[in-house]
Amino acid sequence: MEIINAIASFAALSQDTRLKAFRLLVSQEPEGLPAGEIARQLSVPHNTMSAHLSVLARAGWVVSKRQSRQIIYRASLSHMEAVVQFLLQDCCAGHPELCASLMEILSGCETAKLNNKDNL
């Protein structure tokens, strides 16, 4: 990822509603949510939410797919991964033990998924 792309990505998330929408979509993976449901859950007018989702889509944070009359939005986990890789590219100057707590946090996502499956 180039710095200019990273800056555009961060700019898209640097607004309250867009950040909340992205976090909501991450929590709804892999199913995603219709645009209207995102607007409802965040108490945002539909046309305003549509504009925010467009900004997130242009920056790569969300993808959409039409299902009959609805557009379903999903978080782009591959884009999130690319941004995290960009941030960590030169991490720890060859001392991975310095990043151990960060790696533990990142691996916690998979642990949480496994725990949720066990509780179903």
MMTF fields as JSON, N, C-alpha, C and O atoms, coordinates in Angstrom:
{
  "mmtfVersion": "1.0.0",
  "mmtfProducer": "UNKNOWN",
  "numBonds": 479,
  "numAtoms": 480,
  "numGroups": 120,
  "numChains": 1,
  "numModels": 1,
  "chainsPerModel": [1],
  "groupsPerChain": [120],
  "chainIdList": ["A"],
  "bondAtomList": [4, 2, 8, 6, 12, 10, 16, 14, 20, 18, 24, 22, 28, 26, 32, 30, 36, 34, 40, 38, 44, 42, 48, 46, 52, 50, 56, 54, 60, 58, 64, 62, 68, 66, 72, 70, 76, 74, 80, 78, 84, 82, 88, 86, 92, 90, 96, 94, 100, 98, 104, 102, 108, 106, 112, 110, 116, 114, 120, 118, 124, 122, 128, 126, 132, 130, 136, 134, 140, 138, 144, 142, 148, 146, 152, 150, 156, 154, 160, 158, 164, 162, 168, 166, 172, 170, 176, 174, 180, 178, 184, 182, 188, 186, 192, 190, 196, 194, 200, 198, 204, 202, 208, 206, 212, 210, 216, 214, 220, 218, 224, 222, 228, 226, 232, 230, 236, 234, 240, 238, 244, 242, 248, 246, 252, 250, 256, 254, 260, 258, 264, 262, 268, 266, 272, 270, 276, 274, 280, 278, 284, 282, 288, 286, 292, 290, 296, 294, 300, 298, 304, 302, 308, 306, 312, 310, 316, 314, 320, 318, 324, 322, 328, 326, 332, 330, 336, 334, 340, 338, 344, 342, 348, 346, 352, 350, 356, 354, 360, 358, 364, 362, 368, 366, 372, 370, 376, 374, 380, 378, 384, 382, 388, 386, 392, 390, 396, 394, 400, 398, 404, 402, 408, 406, 412, 410, 416, 414, 420, 418, 424, 422, 428, 426, 432, 430, 436, 434, 440, 438, 444, 442, 448, 446, 452, 450, 456, 454, 460, 458, 464, 462, 468, 466, 472, 470, 476, 474],
  "bondOrderList": [1, 1, 1, 1, 1, 1, 1, 1, 1, 1, 1, 1, 1, 1, 1, 1, 1, 1, 1, 1, 1, 1, 1, 1, 1, 1, 1, 1, 1, 1, 1, 1, 1, 1, 1, 1, 1, 1, 1, 1, 1, 1, 1, 1, 1, 1, 1, 1, 1, 1, 1, 1, 1, 1, 1, 1, 1, 1, 1, 1, 1, 1, 1, 1, 1, 1, 1, 1, 1, 1, 1, 1, 1, 1, 1, 1, 1, 1, 1, 1, 1, 1, 1, 1, 1, 1, 1, 1, 1, 1, 1, 1, 1, 1, 1, 1, 1, 1, 1, 1, 1, 1, 1, 1, 1, 1, 1, 1, 1, 1, 1, 1, 1, 1, 1, 1, 1, 1, 1],
  "groupList": [{"groupName": "MET", "atomNameList": ["N", "CA", "C", "O"], "elementList": ["N", "C", "C", "O"], "formalChargeList": [0, 0, 0, 0], "bondAtomList": [1, 0, 2, 1, 3, 2], "bondOrderList": [1, 1, 2], "singleLetterCode": "M", "chemCompType": "L-PEPTIDE LINKING"}, {"groupName": "GLU", "atomNameList": ["N", "CA", "C", "O"], "elementList": ["N", "C", "C", "O"], "formalChargeList": [0, 0, 0, 0], "bondAtomList": [1, 0, 2, 1, 3, 2], "bondOrderList": [1, 1, 2], "singleLetterCode": "E", "chemCompType": "L-PEPTIDE LINKING"}, {"groupName": "ILE", "atomNameList": ["N", "CA", "C", "O"], "elementList": ["N", "C", "C", "O"], "formalChargeList": [0, 0, 0, 0], "bondAtomList": [1, 0, 2, 1, 3, 2], "bondOrderList": [1, 1, 2], "singleLetterCode": "I", "chemCompType": "L-PEPTIDE LINKING"}, {"groupName": "ASN", "atomNameList": ["N", "CA", "C", "O"], "elementList": ["N", "C", "C", "O"], "formalChargeList": [0, 0, 0, 0], "bondAtomList": [1, 0, 2, 1, 3, 2], "bondOrderList": [1, 1, 2], "singleLetterCode": "N", "chemCompType": "L-PEPTIDE LINKING"}, {"groupName": "ALA", "atomNameList": ["N", "CA", "C", "O"], "elementList": ["N", "C", "C", "O"], "formalChargeList": [0, 0, 0, 0], "bondAtomList": [1, 0, 2, 1, 3, 2], "bondOrderList": [1, 1, 2], "singleLetterCode": "A", "chemCompType": "L-PEPTIDE LINKING"}, {"groupName": "SER", "atomNameList": ["N", "CA", "C", "O"], "elementList": ["N", "C", "C", "O"], "formalChargeList": [0, 0, 0, 0], "bondAtomList": [1, 0, 2, 1, 3, 2], "bondOrderList": [1, 1, 2], "singleLetterCode": "S", "chemCompType": "L-PEPTIDE LINKING"}, {"groupName": "PHE", "atomNameList": ["N", "CA", "C", "O"], "elementList": ["N", "C", "C", "O"], "formalChargeList": [0, 0, 0, 0], "bondAtomList": [1, 0, 2, 1, 3, 2], "bondOrderList": [1, 1, 2], "singleLetterCode": "F", "chemCompType": "L-PEPTIDE LINKING"}, {"groupName": "LEU", "atomNameList": ["N", "CA", "C", "O"], "elementList": ["N", "C", "C", "O"], "formalChargeList": [0, 0, 0, 0], "bondAtomList": [1, 0, 2, 1, 3, 2], "bondOrderList": [1, 1, 2], "singleLetterCode": "L", "chemCompType": "L-PEPTIDE LINKING"}, {"groupName": "GLN", "atomNameList": ["N", "CA", "C", "O"], "elementList": ["N", "C", "C", "O"], "formalChargeList": [0, 0, 0, 0], "bondAtomList": [1, 0, 2, 1, 3, 2], "bondOrderList": [1, 1, 2], "singleLetterCode": "Q", "chemCompType": "L-PEPTIDE LINKING"}, {"groupName": "ASP", "atomNameList": ["N", "CA", "C", "O"], "elementList": ["N", "C", "C", "O"], "formalChargeList": [0, 0, 0, 0], "bondAtomList": [1, 0, 2, 1, 3, 2], "bondOrderList": [1, 1, 2], "singleLetterCode": "D", "chemCompType": "L-PEPTIDE LINKING"}, {"groupName": "THR", "atomNameList": ["N", "CA", "C", "O"], "elementList": ["N", "C", "C", "O"], "formalChargeList": [0, 0, 0, 0], "bondAtomList": [1, 0, 2, 1, 3, 2], "bondOrderList": [1, 1, 2], "singleLetterCode": "T", "chemCompType": "L-PEPTIDE LINKING"}, {"groupName": "ARG", "atomNameList": ["N", "CA", "C", "O"], "elementList": ["N", "C", "C", "O"], "formalChargeList": [0, 0, 0, 0], "bondAtomList": [1, 0, 2, 1, 3, 2], "bondOrderList": [1, 1, 2], "singleLetterCode": "R", "chemCompType": "L-PEPTIDE LINKING"}, {"groupName": "LYS", "atomNameList": ["N", "CA", "C", "O"], "elementList": ["N", "C", "C", "O"], "formalChargeList": [0, 0, 0, 0], "bondAtomList": [1, 0, 2, 1, 3, 2], "bondOrderList": [1, 1, 2], "singleLetterCode": "K", "chemCompType": "L-PEPTIDE LINKING"}, {"groupName": "VAL", "atomNameList": ["N", "CA", "C", "O"], "elementList": ["N", "C", "C", "O"], "formalChargeList": [0, 0, 0, 0], "bondAtomList": [1, 0, 2, 1, 3, 2], "bondOrderList": [1, 1, 2], "singleLetterCode": "V", "chemCompType": "L-PEPTIDE LINKING"}, {"groupName": "PRO", "atomNameList": ["N", "CA", "C", "O"], "elementList": ["N", "C", "C", "O"], "formalChargeList": [0, 0, 0, 0], "bondAtomList": [1, 0, 2, 1, 3, 2], "bondOrderList": [1, 1, 2], "singleLetterCode": "P", "chemCompType": "L-PEPTIDE LINKING"}, {"groupName": "GLY", "atomNameList": ["N", "CA", "C", "O"], "elementList": ["N", "C", "C", "O"], "formalChargeList": [0, 0, 0, 0], "bondAtomList": [1, 0, 2, 1, 3, 2], "bondOrderList": [1, 1, 2], "singleLetterCode": "G", "chemCompType": "PEPTIDE LINKING"}, {"groupName": "HIS", "atomNameList": ["N", "CA", "C", "O"], "elementList": ["N", "C", "C", "O"], "formalChargeList": [0, 0, 0, 0], "bondAtomList": [1, 0, 2, 1, 3, 2], "bondOrderList": [1, 1, 2], "singleLetterCode": "H", "chemCompType": "L-PEPTIDE LINKING"}, {"groupName": "TRP", "atomNameList": ["N", "CA", "C", "O"], "elementList": ["N", "C", "C", "O"], "formalChargeList": [0, 0, 0, 0], "bondAtomList": [1, 0, 2, 1, 3, 2], "bondOrderList": [1, 1, 2], "singleLetterCode": "W", "chemCompType": "L-PEPTIDE LINKING"}, {"groupName": "TYR", "atomNameList": ["N", "CA", "C", "O"], "elementList": ["N", "C", "C", "O"], "formalChargeList": [0, 0, 0, 0], "bondAtomList": [1, 0, 2, 1, 3, 2], "bondOrderList": [1, 1, 2], "singleLetterCode": "Y", "chemCompType": "L-PEPTIDE LINKING"}, {"groupName": "CYS", "atomNameList": ["N", "CA", "C", "O"], "elementList": ["N", "C", "C", "O"], "formalChargeList": [0, 0, 0, 0], "bondAtomList": [1, 0, 2, 1, 3, 2], "bondOrderList": [1, 1, 2], "singleLetterCode": "C", "chemCompType": "L-PEPTIDE LINKING"}],
  "groupTypeList": [0, 1, 2, 2, 3, 4, 2, 4, 5, 6, 4, 4, 7, 5, 8, 9, 10, 11, 7, 12, 4, 6, 11, 7, 7, 13, 5, 8, 1, 14, 1, 15, 7, 14, 4, 15, 1, 2, 4, 11, 8, 7, 5, 13, 14, 16, 3, 10, 0, 5, 4, 16, 7, 5, 13, 7, 4, 11, 4, 15, 17, 13, 13, 5, 12, 11, 8, 5, 11, 8, 2, 2, 18, 11, 4, 5, 7, 5, 16, 0, 1, 4, 13, 13, 8, 6, 7, 7, 8, 9, 19, 19, 4, 15, 16, 14, 1, 7, 19, 4, 5, 7, 0, 1, 2, 7, 5, 15, 19, 1, 10, 4, 12, 7, 3, 3, 12, 9, 3, 7],
  "groupIdList": [1, 2, 3, 4, 5, 6, 7, 8, 9, 10, 11, 12, 13, 14, 15, 16, 17, 18, 19, 20, 21, 22, 23, 24, 25, 26, 27, 28, 29, 30, 31, 32, 33, 34, 35, 36, 37, 38, 39, 40, 41, 42, 43, 44, 45, 46, 47, 48, 49, 50, 51, 52, 53, 54, 55, 56, 57, 58, 59, 60, 61, 62, 63, 64, 65, 66, 67, 68, 69, 70, 71, 72, 73, 74, 75, 76, 77, 78, 79, 80, 81, 82, 83, 84, 85, 86, 87, 88, 89, 90, 91, 92, 93, 94, 95, 96, 97, 98, 99, 100, 101, 102, 103, 104, 105, 106, 107, 108, 109, 110, 111, 112, 113, 114, 115, 116, 117, 118, 119, 120],
  "secStructList": [7, 7, 2, 2, 2, 2, 2, 2, 2, 2, 2, 2, 2, 1, 1, 2, 2, 2, 2, 2, 2, 2, 2, 2, 2, 2, 2, 6, 6, 6, 6, 7, 3, 3, 2, 2, 2, 2, 2, 2, 2, 2, 6, 7, 7, 2, 2, 2, 2, 2, 2, 2, 2, 2, 2, 2, 2, 2, 2, 6, 1, 3, 3, 3, 3, 3, 3, 6, 6, 3, 3, 3, 3, 3, 3, 7, 2, 2, 2, 2, 2, 2, 2, 2, 2, 2, 2, 2, 6, 6, 4, 4, 4, 4, 7, 4, 4, 4, 4, 2, 2, 2, 2, 2, 2, 2, 2, 2, 2, 2, 2, 2, 2, 2, 2, 2, 2, 2, 6, 7],
  "xCoordList": [0.846, 0.0, 0.89, 1.872, 0.54, 1.273, 0.769, -0.366, 1.601, 1.213, -0.028, -0.905, -0.124, -1.281, -2.58, -3.616, -2.527, -3.704, -4.041, -5.212, -3.017, -3.242, -3.879, -4.796, -3.399, -3.965, -5.433, -6.259, -5.771, -7.17, -8.022, -9.167, -7.47, -8.198, -8.468, -9.589, -7.439, -7.608, -8.568, -9.347, -8.512, -9.419, -10.873, -11.745, -11.129, -12.504, -13.024, -14.213, -12.157, -12.576, -12.536, -12.95, -12.046, -11.853, -13.122, -13.047, -14.257, -15.549, -16.383, -16.411, -17.046, -17.759, -18.715, -18.631, -19.6, -20.599, -19.95, -20.344, -18.962, -18.298, -17.54, -17.569, -16.868, -16.158, -17.149, -16.902, -18.25, -19.273, -19.86, -20.091, -20.096, -20.651, -19.681, -20.086, -18.41, -17.425, -17.346, -17.326, -17.301, -17.241, -18.487, -18.399, -19.645, -20.88, -20.777, -21.145, -20.282, -20.165, -19.15, -19.357, -18.073, -17.105, -17.795, -17.549, -18.651, -19.343, -20.377, -20.832, -20.753, -21.779, -21.213, -21.96, -19.902, -19.285, -19.667, -19.756, -19.896, -19.75, -21.045, -21.041, -22.15, -23.431, -23.578, -24.152, -23.067, -23.255, -24.634, -25.407, -24.937, -26.223, -26.715, -25.914, -28.035, -28.579, -28.312, -28.216, -28.196, -27.915, -28.945, -28.582, -30.213, -31.267, -31.121, -31.405, -30.683, -30.491, -29.301, -29.334, -28.271, -27.119, -27.586, -27.269, -28.341, -28.864, -29.741, -29.64, -30.596, -31.488, -30.699, -30.95, -29.749, -28.986, -28.135, -27.875, -27.707, -26.87, -27.674, -27.114, -28.998, -29.888, -29.431, -29.295, -29.204, -28.741, -29.752, -30.211, -30.113, -31.014, -30.431, -29.217, -31.317, -30.888, -29.98, -28.957, -30.353, -29.522, -28.151, -27.162, -28.074, -26.79, -25.939, -24.738, -26.572, -25.841, -25.325, -24.212, -26.112, -25.691, -24.424, -23.511, -24.379, -23.182, -21.974, -20.876, -22.17, -21.062, -20.58, -19.376, -21.504, -21.121, -20.366, -19.464, -20.723, -20.0, -18.555, -17.641, -18.352, -16.989, -16.192, -15.045, -16.797, -16.118, -15.803, -14.739, -16.714, -16.496, -15.359, -14.511, -15.331, -14.247, -12.887, -11.879, -12.861, -11.594, -11.231, -10.125, -12.15, -11.86, -12.313, -12.119, -12.918, -13.307, -14.543, -14.694, -15.429, -16.643, -16.836, -16.361, -17.548, -17.963, -19.469, -20.044, -20.101, -21.554, -21.972, -21.26, -23.165, -23.727, -25.239, -25.862, -25.812, -27.266, -27.901, -27.492, -28.908, -29.726, -31.176, -31.758, -31.742, -33.064, -33.138, -32.454, -33.939, -34.106, -33.181, -33.194, -32.392, -31.518, -30.054, -29.643, -29.292, -27.838, -27.274, -27.489, -26.555, -25.953, -24.503, -23.741, -24.143, -22.777, -22.046, -22.612, -20.768, -19.894, -18.58, -18.141, -17.971, -16.634, -15.649, -15.749, -14.71, -13.653, -12.513, -11.638, -12.548, -11.519, -10.155, -9.13, -10.133, -8.843, -8.228, -7.009, -9.064, -8.542, -8.044, -6.987, -8.81, -8.39, -7.043, -6.165, -6.891, -5.627, -4.484, -3.39, -4.737, -3.696, -3.278, -2.094, -4.233, -3.917, -3.109, -2.141, -3.505, -2.761, -1.343, -0.377, -1.224, 0.114, 0.951, 2.143, 0.334, 1.033, 1.553, 2.697, 0.707, 1.105, 2.216, 3.069, 2.206, 3.158, 4.37, 5.225, 4.447, 5.473, 6.885, 7.662, 7.212, 8.564, 8.561, 9.413, 7.609, 7.403, 8.562, 9.123, 8.891, 9.746, 11.211, 11.972, 11.633, 13.051, 13.72, 14.836, 13.031, 13.61, 13.501, 14.156, 12.689, 12.491, 11.012, 10.268, 10.58, 9.156, 8.573, 7.364, 9.408, 8.896, 8.281, 7.423, 8.721, 8.156, 6.708, 5.933, 6.359, 5.011, 4.114, 3.001, 4.567, 3.814, 2.409, 1.458, 2.257, 0.914, 0.005, -1.19, 0.563, -0.225, -0.662, -1.814, 0.242, -0.095, -1.156, -2.028, -1.081, -2.073, -3.456, -4.455, -3.509, -4.775, -5.335, -6.521, -4.486, -4.943, -5.4, -6.363, -4.738, -5.151, -6.405, -7.081, -6.726, -7.928, -9.197, -10.208, -9.168, -10.337, -10.712, -11.888, -9.741, -9.992, -10.47, -11.364, -9.889, -10.31, -11.759, -12.53, -12.127, -13.502, -14.474, -15.559, -14.088, -14.939, -15.14, -16.256, -14.05, -14.144, -15.006, -15.793, -14.871, -15.684, -17.155, -18.01, -17.461, -18.849, -19.444, -20.606, -18.67, -19.158, -19.441, -20.424, -18.595, -18.776, -20.033, -20.651, -20.417, -21.588, -22.9, -23.969, -22.84, -24.073, -24.73, -25.774],
  "yCoordList": [-1.171, 0.0, 1.232, 1.307, 2.174, 3.436, 4.389, 4.267, 5.321, 6.289, 7.059, 7.3, 7.448, 8.226, 7.428, 8.002, 6.11, 5.26, 5.128, 5.126, 5.019, 4.932, 6.216, 6.172, 7.349, 8.632, 8.716, 9.157, 8.302, 8.318, 7.38, 7.698, 6.238, 5.293, 5.879, 5.813, 6.449, 7.039, 8.228, 8.43, 9.001, 10.149, 9.683, 10.321, 8.583, 8.07, 7.656, 7.808, 7.138, 6.697, 7.819, 7.624, 8.982, 10.053, 10.887, 12.073, 10.272, 10.93, 9.979, 8.776, 10.502, 9.722, 8.675, 7.501, 9.075, 8.145, 7.071, 5.907, 7.441, 6.443, 5.43, 4.238, 5.873, 4.941, 4.008, 2.806, 4.542, 3.703, 2.701, 1.542, 3.144, 2.247, 1.117, -0.04, 1.447, 0.408, -0.592, -1.801, -0.101, -1.004, -1.882, -3.061, -1.309, -2.092, -3.198, -4.342, -2.866, -3.863, -4.944, -6.111, -4.584, -5.596, -6.581, -7.786, -6.072, -6.95, -7.841, -8.818, -7.519, -8.278, -9.206, -9.758, -9.373, -10.273, -11.71, -12.065, -12.548, -12.296, -11.893, -11.687, -11.777, -11.517, -10.099, -9.898, -9.115, -7.73, -7.236, -7.952, -6.007, -5.39, -4.56, -4.004, -4.476, -3.55, -2.109, -1.809, -1.239, 0.17, 0.766, 1.51, 0.454, 0.991, 0.55, 1.323, -0.676, -1.181, -0.495, -0.22, -0.225, 0.506, 1.886, 2.33, 2.564, 3.897, 3.84, 4.707, 2.833, 2.708, 2.494, 3.157, 1.571, 1.262, 2.442, 2.586, 3.272, 4.42, 5.716, 6.778, 5.619, 6.786, 7.917, 9.07, 7.547, 8.492, 8.461, 7.379, 9.609, 9.597, 8.734, 8.681, 8.065, 7.14, 7.801, 7.234, 8.993, 9.631, 10.02, 9.951, 10.427, 10.747, 9.489, 9.512, 8.385, 7.125, 6.66, 6.143, 6.838, 6.458, 7.211, 6.631, 8.486, 9.278, 8.777, 8.678, 8.463, 7.942, 6.59, 6.34, 5.731, 4.418, 4.555, 3.767, 5.539, 5.785, 6.192, 5.746, 7.03, 7.439, 6.222, 6.04, 5.389, 4.186, 3.227, 2.609, 3.103, 2.204, 2.718, 1.936, 4.024, 4.584, 4.395, 4.212, 4.44, 4.264, 2.796, 2.481, 1.891, 0.467, -0.227, -1.435, 0.508, -0.081, -0.967, -1.877, -0.722, -1.542, -1.981, -1.345, -3.088, -3.576, -3.752, -3.925, -3.709, -3.843, -4.83, -5.078, -5.385, -6.325, -6.17, -6.111, -6.107, -5.985, -7.348, -8.342, -7.381, -8.573, -8.139, -7.503, -8.483, -8.029, -6.507, -5.816, -5.965, -4.51, -3.849, -2.626, -4.625, -4.071, -4.123, -4.968, -3.204, -3.255, -3.661, -2.988, -4.765, -5.284, -4.816, -4.998, -4.221, -3.74, -4.661, -5.16, -4.876, -5.688, -4.947, -4.189, -5.179, -4.63, -5.363, -6.577, -4.638, -5.254, -5.625, -4.813, -6.855, -7.307, -7.362, -7.194, -7.594, -7.603, -6.198, -6.053, -5.174, -3.804, -3.484, -2.877, -3.895, -3.668, -4.356, -3.791, -5.564, -6.29, -5.535, -5.433, -5.006, -4.262, -3.019, -2.682, -2.337, -1.141, -1.51, -0.83, -2.577, -3.02, -3.435, -3.111, -4.147, -4.529, -3.295, -3.257, -2.294, -1.044, -0.415, 0.035, -0.386, 0.216, -0.565, 0.021, -1.872, -2.725, -3.11, -3.868, -2.603, -3.005, -2.975, -3.904, -1.955, -1.823, -1.921, -1.342, -2.646, -2.73, -3.413, -4.397, -2.884, -3.521, -3.655, -4.264, -3.132, -3.13, -4.49, -4.575, -5.546, -6.878, -7.505, -8.51, -6.93, -7.466, -7.815, -7.04, -8.958, -9.299, -9.366, -9.213, -9.592, -9.647, -8.306, -8.269, -7.214, -5.905, -5.791, -4.997, -6.574, -6.532, -7.643, -7.824, -8.376, -9.533, -9.162, -9.879, -8.06, -7.692, -7.32, -7.615, -6.682, -6.341, -7.601, -7.708, -8.541, -9.796, -10.563, -11.201, -10.5, -11.168, -10.544, -11.257, -9.218, -8.528, -8.94, -9.25, -8.944, -9.302, -10.75, -11.049, -11.648, -13.048, -13.261, -14.278, -12.328, -12.42, -12.433, -12.98, -11.841, -11.832, -13.258, -13.618, -14.069, -15.46, -16.249, -17.087, -15.994, -16.677, -16.339, -17.213, -15.072, -14.655, -15.356, -15.761, -15.501, -16.206, -17.657, -18.176, -18.299, -19.703, -19.849, -20.79, -18.939, -18.986, -18.787, -19.446, -17.882, -17.658, -18.898, -19.218, -19.608, -20.83, -21.895, -22.627, -21.992, -22.979, -22.701, -23.628, -21.432, -21.061, -21.195, -21.017, -21.502, -21.632, -22.955, -23.211],
  "zCoordList": [0.0, 0.0, 0.0, 0.738, -0.82, -0.907, 0.174, 0.635, 0.57, 1.595, 1.175, 2.004, -0.078, -0.541, -0.363, -0.03, -0.583, -0.383, 1.096, 1.476, 1.92, 3.364, 3.879, 4.699, 3.406, 3.827, 3.434, 4.233, 2.217, 1.771, 2.622, 2.946, 2.98, 3.826, 5.203, 5.707, 5.805, 7.128, 7.089, 8.02, 6.026, 5.89, 5.858, 6.447, 5.177, 5.099, 6.466, 6.746, 7.312, 8.651, 9.687, 10.829, 9.297, 10.278, 10.479, 10.8, 10.292, 10.521, 11.374, 11.116, 12.362, 13.372, 12.783, 13.14, 11.906, 11.365, 10.515, 10.583, 9.717, 8.873, 9.712, 9.408, 10.751, 11.624, 12.318, 12.411, 12.799, 13.435, 12.438, 12.783, 11.217, 10.192, 9.882, 9.767, 9.747, 9.463, 10.613, 10.383, 11.834, 12.991, 13.071, 13.415, 12.755, 12.726, 11.687, 11.957, 10.506, 9.44, 9.797, 9.465, 10.458, 10.903, 11.837, 11.769, 12.701, 13.66, 12.985, 13.58, 11.752, 11.043, 9.97, 9.161, 9.968, 8.999, 9.309, 10.484, 8.313, 6.885, 6.186, 4.973, 6.916, 6.266, 5.733, 4.663, 6.463, 6.071, 6.455, 7.092, 6.063, 6.378, 5.203, 4.452, 5.043, 4.046, 4.472, 5.662, 3.505, 3.783, 4.733, 5.645, 4.538, 5.395, 6.838, 7.753, 7.054, 8.413, 9.084, 10.284, 8.324, 8.872, 9.315, 10.419, 8.453, 8.777, 10.022, 10.891, 10.117, 11.267, 12.554, 13.56, 12.521, 13.729, 14.201, 15.396, 13.272, 13.632, 13.761, 14.035, 13.561, 13.645, 12.72, 13.129, 11.478, 10.456, 9.307, 8.941, 8.727, 7.567, 6.439, 6.245, 5.707, 4.661, 3.618, 3.236, 3.161, 2.124, 2.664, 1.934, 3.929, 4.545, 4.674, 4.404, 5.092, 5.235, 3.887, 3.791, 2.861, 1.512, 1.103, 0.516, 1.414, 1.091, 1.876, 1.329, 3.144, 3.964, 3.438, 3.377, 3.064, 2.535, 1.221, 0.936, 0.43, -0.824, -0.555, -1.249, 0.443, 0.807, 1.261, 0.852, 2.106, 2.594, 1.447, 1.429, 0.502, -0.648, -1.528, -1.959, -1.799, -2.621, -1.961, -2.644, -0.638, 0.094, 0.264, 0.702, -0.077, 0.002, 1.268, 1.407, 2.202, 3.487, 3.412, 4.227, 2.453, 2.328, 0.888, -0.053, 0.75, -0.558, -0.505, 0.57, -1.659, -1.69, -2.767, -3.74, -2.546, -3.501, -3.484, -2.424, -4.67, -4.761, -4.542, -5.142, -3.672, -3.466, -3.645, -2.766, -4.771, -5.213, -5.104, -5.859, -4.196, -4.117, -3.105, -2.966, -2.407, -1.375, -1.799, -2.594, -1.247, -1.403, -0.05, 0.957, -0.045, 1.176, 1.229, 0.28, 2.337, 2.54, 3.493, 4.465, 3.189, 4.038, 4.233, 3.368, 5.368, 5.611, 4.716, 4.54, 4.157, 3.362, 4.309, 4.605, 4.767, 5.701, 5.028, 5.689, 3.723, 3.027, 3.012, 3.107, 2.895, 2.942, 4.354, 4.525, 5.352, 6.731, 6.983, 7.634, 6.47, 6.616, 5.94, 6.495, 4.742, 4.02, 4.793, 4.831, 5.408, 6.19, 7.434, 7.774, 8.104, 9.289, 8.887, 9.579, 7.774, 7.298, 6.988, 7.291, 6.389, 6.1, 7.391, 7.451, 8.425, 9.69, 10.383, 11.05, 10.225, 10.931, 10.09, 10.546, 8.893, 7.939, 8.526, 8.308, 9.244, 9.796, 11.316, 11.99, 11.834, 13.282, 13.995, 13.514, 15.111, 16.122, 15.734, 16.487, 14.626, 14.235, 14.427, 14.939, 14.012, 14.115, 15.489, 15.766, 16.346, 17.702, 17.881, 18.481, 17.374, 17.409, 18.819, 18.992, 19.821, 21.193, 21.622, 22.504, 20.998, 21.304, 20.832, 21.365, 19.847, 19.28, 19.824, 19.332, 20.808, 21.301, 21.749, 21.438, 22.473, 22.947, 21.78, 21.801, 20.774, 19.588, 18.847, 18.428, 18.688, 18.018, 18.8, 18.211, 20.108, 20.95, 20.741, 20.659, 20.656, 20.407, 19.059, 18.945, 18.032, 16.69, 16.61, 15.903, 17.314, 17.287, 18.13, 17.975, 19.012, 19.833, 19.018, 19.459, 17.839, 16.957, 16.587, 16.634, 16.222, 15.856, 17.072, 16.952, 18.23, 19.458, 19.788, 20.185, 19.623, 19.9, 18.958, 19.374, 17.688, 16.722, 17.142, 17.115, 17.529, 17.939, 19.186, 19.283, 20.133, 21.337, 21.022, 21.613, 20.095, 19.704, 19.058, 19.306, 18.231, 17.596, 18.644, 18.53, 19.664, 20.723, 21.531, 22.054, 21.638, 22.431, 21.666, 22.249, 20.389, 19.597, 19.774, 19.174]
}
